Amino acid sequence: MTIKTLWGHSENAVNIHIWVAISTYLIVAYIKIKLQSTLSIYEIMQILGISSFDKTPIKELLTELQINQNVKEQYDLFDI
């Protein structure tokens, strides 16, 4: 887990930032375990970051079937 930049410089701001980062990591790890996903925690964080305003359920975002469908659709776009 890496914290790139801190939004505040007071002791309280740094503590809050660290606890939010730890909490986020633990929630994503829990989701990974519950869904039995083969994706890494970093990959799950990337997917959730991209689709944060999307209404797609998390289970659908992280299933292998959905990922393979997207790859297949991309190949069809460039098929001549």
Sequence and secondary structure as in RCSB ss.txt:
>XXXX:A:sequence
MTIKTLWGHSENAVNIHIWVAISTYLIVAYIKIKLQSTLSIYEIMQILGISSFDKTPIKELLTELQINQNVKEQY
DLFDI
>XXXX:A:secstr
      S  SHHHHHHHHHHHHHHHHHHHHHHHHHT  S HHHHHHHHHHTTT  S HHHHH HHHHHHHHHHHH
HHT  
